[in-house]
Amino acid sequence: MNPAPVQPDGGGVILHIQVQPNARATRCVGLHGDALKIQLAAPPADGQANAALVDFLARALDRPKAAVRLLSGQSSRRKRIAVSGVEASVVWRALGLEPPA
């Protein structure tokens, strides 16, 4: 069974994300299978895309950057991110998406 894109995790959430680096703009564009698809204007080199992803999520979810942690996928397009102090419903709203049925 595939994980949900946004999973509650004791005082926060775990996000399953598919990134697309080198996009025109940084934004969430919807779902990509069982993950949130986020386009990043940053290139994938030297951790720039990871830093841009953390910054984007912190701003979108109104959380400090310290509340957003990359759990896995350092050098992959597929990433797991932990965000503390936010509920799943807030994530869906902040990213302009409807939770899957």
Phi and psi restraints in degrees (value plus and minus 20) as a CYANA .aco file:
   2 ASN   PHI     -98.5   -58.5
   2 ASN   PSI     125.9   165.9
   3 PRO   PHI     -92.9   -52.9
   3 PRO   PSI     137.5   177.5
   4 ALA   PHI     -93.7   -53.7
   4 ALA   PSI     130.9   170.9
   5 PRO   PHI     -81.2   -41.2
   5 PRO   PSI     -53.0   -13.0
   6 VAL   PHI    -147.1  -107.1
   6 VAL   PSI      96.0   136.0
   7 GLN   PHI    -139.1   -99.1
   7 GLN   PSI     108.7   148.7
   8 PRO   PHI     -80.2   -40.2
   8 PRO   PSI     124.1   164.1
   9 ASP   PHI    -171.1  -131.1
   9 ASP   PSI      60.9   100.9
  10 GLY   PHI      16.6    56.6
  10 GLY   PSI      59.8    99.8
  11 GLY   PHI      66.5   106.5
  11 GLY   PSI      -9.3    30.7
  12 GLY   PHI    -192.1  -152.1
  12 GLY   PSI    -176.7  -136.7
  13 VAL   PHI    -160.7  -120.7
  13 VAL   PSI     138.6   178.6
  14 ILE   PHI    -130.7   -90.7
  14 ILE   PSI     107.3   147.3
  15 LEU   PHI    -127.3   -87.3
  15 LEU   PSI     114.8   154.8
  16 HIS   PHI    -123.5   -83.5
  16 HIS   PSI      99.3   139.3
  17 ILE   PHI    -147.8  -107.8
  17 ILE   PSI     118.9   158.9
  18 GLN   PHI    -130.0   -90.0
  18 GLN   PSI      97.5   137.5
  19 VAL   PHI    -120.0   -80.0
  19 VAL   PSI     131.9   171.9
  20 GLN   PHI    -146.4  -106.4
  20 GLN   PSI      76.8   116.8
  21 PRO   PHI     -92.9   -52.9
  21 PRO   PSI     148.4   188.4
  22 ASN   PHI      42.3    82.3
  22 ASN   PSI       9.9    49.9
  23 ALA   PHI    -102.9   -62.9
  23 ALA   PSI     149.7   189.7
  24 ARG   PHI     -86.8   -46.8
  24 ARG   PSI     -55.2   -15.2
  25 ALA   PHI    -164.9  -124.9
  25 ALA   PSI     139.4   179.4
  26 THR   PHI    -112.7   -72.7
  26 THR   PSI     101.1   141.1
  27 ARG   PHI    -187.8  -147.8
  27 ARG   PSI     139.7   179.7
  28 CYS   PHI    -110.3   -70.3
  28 CYS   PSI     108.2   148.2
  29 VAL   PHI    -130.8   -90.8
  29 VAL   PSI     -19.8    20.2
  30 GLY   PHI     114.2   154.2
  30 GLY   PSI    -169.9  -129.9
  31 LEU   PHI    -124.8   -84.8
  31 LEU   PSI     128.0   168.0
  32 HIS   PHI    -149.5  -109.5
  32 HIS   PSI      70.0   110.0
  33 GLY   PHI      45.7    85.7
  33 GLY   PSI    -137.9   -97.9
  34 ASP   PHI    -121.0   -81.0
  34 ASP   PSI       5.1    45.1
  35 ALA   PHI    -155.2  -115.2
  35 ALA   PSI     137.6   177.6
  36 LEU   PHI     -98.7   -58.7
  36 LEU   PSI     114.3   154.3
  37 LYS   PHI    -119.4   -79.4
  37 LYS   PSI     101.9   141.9
  38 ILE   PHI    -143.7  -103.7
  38 ILE   PSI     103.9   143.9
  39 GLN   PHI    -108.1   -68.1
  39 GLN   PSI     117.2   157.2
  40 LEU   PHI    -141.7  -101.7
  40 LEU   PSI     112.1   152.1
  41 ALA   PHI     -92.2   -52.2
  41 ALA   PSI     -38.7     1.3
  42 ALA   PHI     -97.9   -57.9
  42 ALA   PSI     131.4   171.4
  43 PRO   PHI     -98.4   -58.4
  43 PRO   PSI     141.4   181.4
  44 PRO   PHI     -98.2   -58.2
  44 PRO   PSI     -25.0    15.0
  45 ALA   PHI     -98.1   -58.1
  45 ALA   PSI     126.7   166.7
  46 ASP   PHI      35.0    75.0
  46 ASP   PSI      11.0    51.0
  47 GLY   PHI      54.0    94.0
  47 GLY   PSI     -10.6    29.4
  48 GLN   PHI     -84.0   -44.0
  48 GLN   PSI     -60.2   -20.2
  49 ALA   PHI     -87.4   -47.4
  49 ALA   PSI     -60.7   -20.7
  50 ASN   PHI     -82.2   -42.2
  50 ASN   PSI     -63.8   -23.8
  51 ALA   PHI     -84.0   -44.0
  51 ALA   PSI     -60.4   -20.4
  52 ALA   PHI     -85.8   -45.8
  52 ALA   PSI     -57.5   -17.5
  53 LEU   PHI     -85.0   -45.0
  53 LEU   PSI     -66.5   -26.5
  54 VAL   PHI     -80.7   -40.7
  54 VAL   PSI     -64.9   -24.9
  55 ASP   PHI     -82.4   -42.4
  55 ASP   PSI     -65.6   -25.6
  56 PHE   PHI     -79.5   -39.5
  56 PHE   PSI     -68.8   -28.8
  57 LEU   PHI     -85.6   -45.6
  57 LEU   PSI     -60.6   -20.6
  58 ALA   PHI     -80.6   -40.6
  58 ALA   PSI     -65.0   -25.0
  59 ARG   PHI     -88.0   -48.0
  59 ARG   PSI     -65.6   -25.6
  60 ALA   PHI     -83.4   -43.4
  60 ALA   PSI     -56.0   -16.0
  61 LEU   PHI    -118.2   -78.2
  61 LEU   PSI     -16.0    24.0
  62 ASP   PHI      34.9    74.9
  62 ASP   PSI      29.3    69.3
  63 ARG   PHI    -145.3  -105.3
  63 ARG   PSI     132.5   172.5
  64 PRO   PHI     -87.6   -47.6
  64 PRO   PSI     134.2   174.2
  65 LYS   PHI     -77.5   -37.5
  65 LYS   PSI     -51.1   -11.1
  66 ALA   PHI     -85.2   -45.2
  66 ALA   PSI     -39.3     0.7
  67 ALA   PHI    -104.2   -64.2
  67 ALA   PSI     -25.8    14.2
  68 VAL   PHI    -134.9   -94.9
  68 VAL   PSI      95.5   135.5
  69 ARG   PHI    -144.1  -104.1
  69 ARG   PSI     114.1   154.1
  70 LEU   PHI     -99.7   -59.7
  70 LEU   PSI      94.9   134.9
  71 LEU   PHI    -108.4   -68.4
  71 LEU   PSI     -59.6   -19.6
  72 SER   PHI    -176.5  -136.5
  72 SER   PSI     138.7   178.7
  73 GLY   PHI      76.3   116.3
  73 GLY   PSI       7.1    47.1
  74 GLN   PHI     -68.5   -28.5
  74 GLN   PSI     -63.2   -23.2
  75 SER   PHI    -137.4   -97.4
  75 SER   PSI       3.4    43.4
  76 SER   PHI    -139.4   -99.4
  76 SER   PSI     139.8   179.8
  77 ARG   PHI     -95.6   -55.6
  77 ARG   PSI     -41.4    -1.4
  78 ARG   PHI    -115.3   -75.3
  78 ARG   PSI     103.5   143.5
  79 LYS   PHI    -152.9  -112.9
  79 LYS   PSI     132.4   172.4
  80 ARG   PHI    -136.7   -96.7
  80 ARG   PSI     107.1   147.1
  81 ILE   PHI    -144.1  -104.1
  81 ILE   PSI     114.4   154.4
  82 ALA   PHI    -121.6   -81.6
  82 ALA   PSI     113.4   153.4
  83 VAL   PHI    -146.2  -106.2
  83 VAL   PSI     100.3   140.3
  84 SER   PHI    -113.0   -73.0
  84 SER   PSI     132.1   172.1
  85 GLY   PHI      55.8    95.8
  85 GLY   PSI       5.4    45.4
  86 VAL   PHI    -162.7  -122.7
  86 VAL   PSI     128.2   168.2
  87 GLU   PHI    -119.1   -79.1
  87 GLU   PSI     136.7   176.7
  88 ALA   PHI     -77.4   -37.4
  88 ALA   PSI     -61.4   -21.4
  89 SER   PHI     -81.9   -41.9
  89 SER   PSI     -54.1   -14.1
  90 VAL   PHI     -87.8   -47.8
  90 VAL   PSI     -59.7   -19.7
  91 VAL   PHI     -80.9   -40.9
  91 VAL   PSI     -69.5   -29.5
  92 TRP   PHI     -77.8   -37.8
  92 TRP   PSI     -67.4   -27.4
  93 ARG   PHI     -83.1   -43.1
  93 ARG   PSI     -65.7   -25.7
  94 ALA   PHI     -83.6   -43.6
  94 ALA   PSI     -52.9   -12.9
  95 LEU   PHI    -110.5   -70.5
  95 LEU   PSI     -19.0    21.0
  96 GLY   PHI      51.1    91.1
  96 GLY   PSI      12.6    52.6
  97 LEU   PHI    -141.9  -101.9
  97 LEU   PSI     138.4   178.4
  98 GLU   PHI    -118.3   -78.3
  98 GLU   PSI     115.2   155.2
  99 PRO   PHI     -83.3   -43.3
  99 PRO   PSI     124.8   164.8
 100 PRO   PHI     -85.7   -45.7
 100 PRO   PSI     130.0   170.0
